[in-house]
Amino acid sequence: MRCIERATRLDREVAIKVLSASLAIDPTALARFEREAMSVAKLSHPNILAIFESVQDGGTAFVVTELVDGETLRARITAGALPQRRAVAYALQIARGVAAAHARGIVHRDLTERRRGRLRW
């Protein structure tokens, strides 16, 4: 993914995640991008980002998702040690989201602390 843009349509802020131009012309990468978007779009869970639309148009591919503002888990951890209860609460939220995906046969291939997730701070 290249960049995240904000768009407001229907009075709703969304994130637009654009696949880089070099990947958007690669049929294998484009097919993977579409498969992953379709898989995640089937999920509905408080700890999983909602995907509203996947678009391919004129050599550009992007997904429209809910907008999740805030810091990444990495930034939160870098700011200082988390209290034990808070760390456990985050771990449970992550585990619940991953378990919901696994229950639908979906395995997350890029689960990192850099992602902006749906953790309640």
Beta strands, then each sheet from edge to edge (+ up, - down):
strand 1: 3-9
strand 2: 12-18
strand 3: 51-57
strand 4: 60-66
sheet 1: 1+ 2- 4+ 3-
end
